[in-house]
Amino acid sequence: MTRQSADFSLLLIATGLLVASFIASAQEGDLFFVYFGAEDSPVETATAILLAFCGVALWWRALGARSMVPRGAVILGVLYGLVYVWAGGEEVSWGQRILGFDSPDYFQQNNDQQEFTFHNLVIGNVKLDELIFGPVLSYVILAYLIVLPLLWPRIEWVQRLVRQMIIPVPRRYHAAFAFAVTAIIPFLDESRRWEVYECIFALLSLAIFLHPANPLDEDTTQQRMATG
């Protein structure tokens, strides 16, 4: 399977997931909640696994280009991967419910869900999930998915920044897909609809990392031609 076919397959799966969530929501009973919305549901578990795969893909990308890019760029790529692996662990509370261990006292007292997760911590009167992982992070992610693919081909300093930070740039159809899902998901009449959105985001991220608009080998070759 080529990177492009893997990319298209992941987007097809994401589309199927979105359609299935609407179908499940339209059914009577708890079908949506059981399979899509509950803690440790199949969708939430899939999200955690996909986020971990995203981290591995970022590591593979960075370490595979270590002979072509500066060491600092490789370190950044490894850090990007760590963020995704961390997010995957947070998604399932680091396996707390699966393994059956109790939260440490600090988390029982300072976590608004009494879980072994960092993003649900409350420090003072500040909820980290609302401060860092709420609207601010959403805007950053949407800017990456939708705005960056439009700016990158046109603006030189954006190209330079992306190259220096080895940021995988989404392709334009990735941006269109992200925009479409973001517009459609609010029509899913379920309080836990964002679990579906997160899983689709993980699928889209993996598609981007496997088949970005700026493969490092091509990007590095173009840079050498420009400077050499």
C-alpha positions in Angstrom: 0.0 0.0 0.0 1.4 3.4 -1.0 1.3 6.4 1.3 -1.3 8.0 -0.8 -3.6 5.0 -0.8 -3.2 4.8 3.0 -4.1 8.4 3.2 -7.3 8.0 1.2 -8.2 4.8 3.1 -7.9 6.7 6.5 -10.2 9.5 5.2 -12.7 6.9 3.9 -12.7 5.2 7.4 -13.2 8.7 9.0 -16.1 9.3 6.6 -17.7 6.0 7.4 -17.3 6.7 11.1 -19.1 10.0 10.8 -22.0 8.4 8.9 -22.2 5.5 11.3 -22.4 7.9 14.3 -25.4 9.7 12.8 -27.1 6.4 12.0 -26.4 5.1 15.6 -27.8 8.4 17.0 -31.0 8.0 15.0 -31.6 4.6 16.6 -33.6 4.0 19.7 -31.8 2.9 22.9 -28.2 3.5 23.9 -26.5 2.4 20.7 -24.7 5.7 20.2 -23.6 5.9 23.8 -22.3 2.3 24.0 -20.2 2.3 20.9 -19.4 6.0 20.5 -19.9 8.0 23.7 -19.1 5.9 26.7 -15.8 5.9 28.5 -13.5 3.2 27.0 -16.0 2.7 24.2 -14.7 1.2 20.9 -14.4 4.7 19.4 -12.5 6.2 22.4 -10.2 3.2 22.5 -9.6 3.5 18.7 -8.8 7.2 19.2 -6.2 6.4 21.8 -4.6 3.8 19.5 -4.7 6.1 16.5 -3.1 8.9 18.5 -0.3 6.6 19.5 0.2 5.6 15.8 0.4 9.3 15.0 3.2 9.7 17.5 5.1 6.7 15.9 4.6 8.2 12.4 6.0 11.5 13.6 9.0 9.7 15.1 9.5 7.7 12.0 9.4 10.9 9.9 11.9 12.8 12.1 14.4 10.0 12.7 14.3 9.0 9.1 15.4 12.4 8.1 18.1 12.9 10.7 20.8 12.8 8.0 19.1 15.6 6.1 17.9 18.1 8.8 19.5 19.7 11.8 19.5 17.9 15.1 17.2 20.5 16.6 14.6 19.8 14.0 14.8 16.0 14.7 14.3 16.8 18.4 11.2 18.8 17.6 9.9 16.0 15.5 10.4 13.6 18.4 8.6 16.0 20.7 5.6 16.2 18.4 5.4 12.5 18.5 5.6 12.5 22.3 2.7 14.9 22.5 0.5 12.5 20.4 1.5 9.5 22.4 0.7 11.5 25.6 -2.7 12.5 24.2 -3.4 8.8 23.5 -2.6 7.8 27.0 -4.7 10.7 28.4 -7.6 9.6 26.2 -8.0 6.3 28.1 -6.7 7.6 31.5 -3.4 5.6 30.9 -5.4 2.4 31.1 -6.7 3.1 34.6 -10.1 1.6 34.0 -8.7 -1.3 32.0 -6.0 -2.2 34.5 -8.2 -1.3 37.5 -5.8 0.8 39.5 -6.9 3.7 41.7 -6.0 7.3 41.1 -3.2 8.7 43.4 -4.5 11.0 46.2 -3.4 14.1 44.4 -5.5 13.3 41.4 -8.5 12.3 43.5 -8.4 15.7 45.1 -7.4 17.9 42.2 -8.9 16.1 39.1 -12.5 17.1 38.3 -13.1 13.5 37.2 -11.0 11.9 39.9 -9.1 10.1 37.1 -5.4 9.6 36.5 -5.2 12.2 33.8 -3.4 15.5 33.6 -5.7 17.4 31.3 -8.6 17.2 33.8 -6.5 18.7 36.7 -7.9 21.7 38.5 -5.1 24.0 39.8 -6.5 26.7 42.1 -9.8 27.5 40.4 -8.4 26.9 36.9 -9.4 23.8 34.9 -6.5 22.9 32.6 -8.9 21.3 30.0 -10.7 24.6 29.7 -7.6 26.8 29.8 -5.2 24.9 27.5 -7.3 22.1 25.9 -10.4 24.1 25.2 -11.1 26.9 22.7 -7.4 27.9 22.4 -6.2 24.5 21.3 -9.2 24.1 19.0 -8.3 27.3 17.2 -4.6 26.2 16.9 -5.6 22.9 15.5 -8.1 24.4 13.0 -5.5 26.9 11.9 -3.0 24.1 11.3 -5.6 22.0 9.4 -7.3 24.7 7.4 -5.2 27.9 7.3 -1.6 26.5 7.0 -2.4 24.5 3.7 -3.5 27.8 2.2 -0.6 29.9 3.4 2.3 27.4 2.9 2.4 27.4 -0.9 2.2 31.2 -1.1 4.3 32.8 1.7 8.0 32.3 1.9 8.5 32.9 5.6 5.8 30.3 6.3 7.7 27.8 4.1 10.9 28.6 5.9 9.3 28.2 9.4 7.6 24.9 8.4 11.0 23.6 7.0 12.9 24.6 10.2 10.3 23.0 12.5 9.7 20.0 10.1 6.0 20.5 10.4 4.0 18.1 8.2 1.7 20.3 6.1 -1.8 19.1 5.4 -2.8 18.8 1.7 -5.7 21.0 0.5 -8.1 18.1 0.5 -7.1 17.4 4.1 -8.1 21.0 4.9 -11.4 20.6 3.0 -12.1 17.4 4.9 -11.4 19.1 8.3 -13.6 22.0 7.4 -16.5 19.7 6.3 -16.3 17.6 9.4 -16.1 20.7 11.7 -19.3 22.1 10.0 -21.2 18.8 10.1 -20.4 17.5 13.6 -22.5 20.1 15.5 -25.6 18.5 13.8 -25.0 15.3 15.6 -27.5 15.6 18.4 -25.5 13.9 21.1 -23.7 15.4 24.1 -20.8 13.0 23.5 -20.5 13.8 19.8 -17.0 15.2 20.4 -15.7 11.7 21.0 -16.5 11.0 17.3 -14.8 14.3 16.3 -11.7 13.3 18.2 -11.5 9.9 16.5 -11.9 11.6 13.1 -9.2 14.1 14.0 -6.9 11.2 14.9 -7.6 9.5 11.6 -7.0 12.7 9.7 -3.8 13.4 11.6 -2.4 10.0 10.7 -3.4 10.5 7.1 -1.5 13.9 7.1 1.6 12.5 8.7 1.8 9.6 6.3 1.2 11.7 3.2 2.0 15.4 3.9 2.2 18.1 1.3 5.9 18.5 2.2 7.7 15.2 2.4 11.0 15.8 4.1 13.1 14.3 1.3 11.6 16.6 -1.4 11.6 19.6 0.9 15.3 19.1 1.8 16.2 18.6 -1.9 14.5 21.8 -2.9 16.3 23.7 0.0 19.7 22.5 -1.2 18.9 23.5 -4.8 17.9 26.9 -3.6 21.0 27.4 -1.6 23.5 25.6 -3.7 
